[in-house]
Amino acid sequence: MVAGESVFILPFLLSRIFRPTFLSVFQLTNFELGSLYSIYGIIAMLSYVFGGAIADRFAPKKLMAISLIMTAMGGYLLATFPSYYILQFIYAYWGFSTIFLFWAAMIKATRSWGGLNRQGKAFGLLEGGRGIVAASIGALGVAVFALFLPEHIQSTSFGDRQNAFRAVILLASSMIIVIGFLVLLFLKDNIIQTKSTVSKKASWEKILKVIKIPAVWLLVLIVLSAYVGYKVTDILSLYAAEVMLFDEVNAARVGSYQMYLRPIVCISIGFFADHTSNSIWLIIGFIILLVGALMFASGNVQSPLNALFFLSVIITGIGTYGLRTLYFASIQEGNIPYAITGTAVGVISIIGYTPDIFMGPIMGQLLDQNPGVKGHQYVFGLLAVFAFIGLITSIKFRSMVKKK
């Protein structure tokens, strides 16, 4: 749980919570930040496939520990506030360090932990635990950021904001290194150890086997649609600053507070799903996400309607985090063999996580070209389209599961 969120603190969590500050201290436009995410996504896309094959052959704890320590090294470089060119290198490096050795290993370790009948609980606890870590680190980061700022935030100088944010980056990087060593010491190797689990079959043969499974392609669309929702949560703190007119610290708090929804939603849905069906809850999740997206897209969520804003954040968060719990927990329901879990995760992820490539620049362009609430309406309107696609695909997946 701790490792699963910590590895993404530097490339994603900091810019999600502190988006207005992040843009300011690195002197970036929304489009430039989105382009950094695209560079990350391109490298990650290649890493998903080959990383999945590696996860089927080596102990997860070794892969995950190395990944965490490598990722933290990039944070120390980020704390120097380098040029945009160096930022591009850092995000490319993180695309490799956070995915190639880590992602499929973590998913496989969680599936092993969940056994045959507790996949919903296992992935619900994983996502819920990651949510607790994200919210806790977010709250700690906001506290440290506020501590280093003058009492009157509105009069803060550029240098003061950089110094405060540097403290947050260095704290996060140091924590990630410590967590990497803890993973190496305490995470157990795979619980399931069968001949099929440690199969040495060629990676390409496994990939060919995986792509012939119909459930894999439905899960690809489900992951892609749900992940667009998660990417859109990147701009909630920016929405708070630009549309709801919050100051930088309070906007960051919005980004941090909405993460407290994650453990509540993920753990609850994980337990419910094991008593009913993951595929049913996928359908419900996309309906909720669609409602939340349409509320923001309507343009009615504006200052001073803070209550409506927080209600919309809660609804969107429930849909987003609920879906994150379920899409890999549904691998078991899709009858994908355990021995090729890592490869299946790689194949699903290579397309399912392409929003890392295209959503950042698209959101950046929409926000930069349409200042104020209009740009945010366009972004949430796009989310509504993907939520509808995910809903139709989940209904199809549910139908396939019932037939089997």
N, C-alpha and C positions, 0 to 999 in steps of 0.2 A: 504493500500500500504506500509506504513512505517513498520507496525507490521509484514507484510507478509515476508519481507526480513530480518528485524532485528533479528528475532528468529533464523535465520540460519547463522548469521555472525560468531559466535564462532565455530560451528562444521565444517563449509564449506568455508565461504568466506575468512577467514584469510589464510587458507592453500592453497586456490586457487590463491589468489593474491601473497602471499609470500612463495610459495612452496619451492624454494631453501633455503630460510632463515628458514622456519618452520622445514625442515629436519635437518638443521644444529644446531639450538638452542636446539632442543629436542633430537638431536643425534639419528635420525631415518633413516632407509633405506626406499626406496619407498615401499617395500613389507610390512614393519611394519606399515607405515602410511595407506596403503591399508587395513591392518588387523583391524586397528582402525575403519575405515569406515564400515567394515564388522560387527563388534560388534554393531556399531550404527544401521546398517541395520537390523540385526536380532531382536533387541529390537523394532525398528520402525515397522517391519513387523507385530508383534503381536499388537502393538499399533494402527495400521491403522484400524483393524476390530472393536475392542472394542471402540476406539475413535470415529469411525463413528457412532456407535449406540448412544453414549453420545451426539454427536452433534445434533442428531434428538430430543433431550429432554431438553437441557439447552441453555440459551442465549449465543451466540458466544462471546460477549465481556468479560464475566466473565471467560470463558474457556481460551480465548486468553491472557488475562491479567495475569492470574496465570501462564500460560506456559512461558511467557516472563520473569517474575521475577524469576521463577525456573531456567530457562536456564542461566540467568546472574550469578546466584550463582556459577555455574560450571566454569564460566570464571575467577572468583577470585581465584579458586583453580588452574586453568591452569596457571595463572600468577606466580605461585611459581616454575614452571618448574619441575613438579614431575617426579617420575620414570615411566617407561613404564607400570608397573602394575597399577599405579594410573591413568595413561592416559586411560587404558582400562576401568576402572570404570567410568571415566568422559564421555567417548563416549557412554557407555551403558546408563548412566544417561541422556545424551542429546537425545538418541534415544527415551526415554520415554517423556522427558519434551517438546521436540519440536513437537512431533507427537500426543501423546495420547489426549491432551486437545486442540491442536491448529489446526492441518491440515484440518480435515473435517469441523470444525467450520468455518474456513476462506473460504473454497470453498463454503459452503452452504450460508454464508453471501453474497458472491459475486454473486451467482446465484440469490438470492433473490433481490439483488440490480439491476441486469440486466433485471429482468422481463421476459416477454415472447419473446420479439423481439430484445433485445439488449445484447444478451449473448456474442457476439464477442467483442462489445465495452467494456462490463464490465470486461471480462477476459483480454482483450487487455490493458485496463487501469490498471488493477491489476498488470499484468506482467511488463508493461511499467513503472508503478510507482515503482515497486520493483527494476527494473533496474536502475532507477534514484537514488534510495536509495543506491543500491549496489555500483554504480559508485562513488557517492558522499562520502560514507563512505570509499570506497577503496582509493580514492584520498586523503582524510583526513588522513587515516592510513599510506599511503606512505609518506605524508608530515611529519607526526609525527615521523615516523621511520627514515627518512632522517635527521630530526632535532636533533635526539639524537645520530647520528653517527658522527665520525670525518670527517673533510673535505676530506681526502683521503680515500675513501671507501675501496680500495683494501688492505689497511694496517690495517683494522679494526680488533680488537681482538675479541675473542669469548665472553668475558664478555661484551664488548661494544654492540655487536649484541643482546645479551640476554637483556640487560637493555633497548635498543631501542624497542625491540619487546614486552617487559613487558609493556611499556607505551602504546603501541597499544592495547594490550589485556585489560588493565584496563580501557582505554577510551571506548572501545567497550562495555564492561560489564556494565559500568555506564550508557551509553546511552540506553541500552536495558531495564534497570530498569525504567528509566524515561518514555520510550515509553510504558511500561506495565501499568503504572499509567495513562498515557494519553488515552490509549485504554479504560480503566475502566471508565474514566470520559466522553469521547466524542463519542465512537462508539455506534450507535443506535442498538436496538434489531432488530430481523428479521422484515422486512417490511411486508412480507406475513404471516398473522396469520389466518389460517383456521383450521377447525377441523382435516383435514388430516395432517396438518403441525405439530400439537401437539399430534399426535396419540401415544397412550401408548402401542401399539402392541408390543409383545415380540420381543427382538432384533433378536433372531434366526429365527423367522418367517419372519422378514424383509430380513435377509440375504438369506434365501431360495427363497424368491420372487425375489430378485435381480439377483441371479445366474441363473435364468431361462430366463433372458432377453438376446437375442442374441447379441444386441449391446454392452452389458457389456464386453463380451469376445473379441470382436474386439477392443474395447477401451483398454483392458488390453494389447494386443500386440502392439497397437499404442503407448501407454504410455511407455511401456518397451523399445521399439526401440528408441523412441525419447529421453528417459532419459539416455540411453547409450551415446548419443551425448552430453548431458549436463555434464555427468561425465567426458568425455574426455576433456572438457574445463578446467578441473582441472590442466592439464599438460601444458597448453599454456605458462605459465610463466617459467616452467621448460624447455620447448622447446626453449624459447628465450635465456635462460642461457646456455644450453648444446649444442644446434645446431647453434643458431644465435650468440652465444658468447657475450651476453649482461651481464653487471655487475648486482649485486643483486637489486639495486634500479631501474634500467631501466627494468629489467625483471619483477619486481613487477608492474611497470607502464604499461607494456603490459597487465598483468592480470587485471589491473584496467581499462585501456582504452577500452578494448574489451567489457566491460560491458556497455559502452555508446551506443553500438549498440542496446542493449536490449529495452530501451524505444522507440527508433525510429521504430524498427521492430515490436514490440508487439502492439503499439498503431495503427500503419498503417494497419497491417494485421487484427487487431480486427475490424476496421471500414470497410475494404474491405469485410471481411467475412460476416458481417451483410447485405451487399448489394448483396452478391452472395450466398455462401454456405461454411460452415466450412469444410465440407468433401473435397471440391475442393482444398482448401488451404492446407489441410493436405497432399494431393498428391504432390502439388507444393513444400511444405516444405521439404518433404523427398527427392525429386529430387535434390534440392539445397544442402541438407546435404550430399547426396551421392557424388556430385561433389566436395565439399570441402574436404571430407574424402579422395577421390582418389588423390587430389592434394598433400596432405600431405603424403599419402602412397606411392606416386611415388618416393620419396627420392630426388626430385629436389629442394625442399625448404630448402636451406642451406645458411650459411654465404658465401659471403656478399650480397646475393640477398634479401635485406630487403623489397623491394617493393613487391616481390612475396610472402614473408612471410606475410606481412600485408594484401595483397589481399586474401590469403588463410584463414587467421583469419576472415576476414570480411565475406567471403562466408560461412564458417562453422558457424559463429555466426548468420547470417541471418537464416539459416536453423534451427539451434538449438532453438533460441529464438522464431521464428515463430511457431514452433511446440508446445512449452510450452504455448503459448497463446491459442492454439486451442484445445488441447486434452480434457480439462474439459469443455470448451465452447461447445463441441460437445455432451455433455450429453443431452442437450435440443433437438438437432437434432436426437438423438437416441431414443427419446420418453420415457425417464426414468422419472417416476413420481417425482414431487418436494418433496413429503412427505418422500420419502426414499433416498433423495439426499445424506445425510451423510453416510448412509449405503452403497450406490452405490460407493461413493468415497472411502470408506474403502476397499471394495472388489476389486475395480480396482487397488487401490494403493498397496495392499498386494503383488500382483504379479508384477504390473507395475513398482514398485520402488525397485525390487530385485537387480538391478544394484548397489544399495548401498551396497549390500552384496558381489557380485562376481566381480564387475569391479575393485574395489580398489586393491585387491590382484593380479588379473590378470595383470592389468597395471603395478603394482609394480614389479612383477616377470619378465615381458617382458622388462621393463626398466633397472632393475638391472642386468639381465643376458645378455643384449645386449646394452652395452654403446653406447652413441652417437646417430646418426640419425637412425640406424638400429632398435633399440627398439621402437622408435617413429613411424617408418613405420609399425611395427607390430600392434601397438595400433590403428593407424588410418585405417589399413586394416580391423581390427575387427569391427571398427565403420562402415565401408562401407558395411559389411555383414548385420549389424543390420539396416542400412538405407534402404537397399534393402528389407528386411523383412517388415519394416514399410511401404514402398511404396506399396507392394503387398496387405497388410492388409488394407491400406487406400482406395485402389481401390475397394476392397470388401465392405468396409463400405459405400463408396459412392454409389455402386450398390444397397445395401440394403436400403439406405435412399431414392433413386429415386423410388424404387418399392413401398415404403410406401407412 
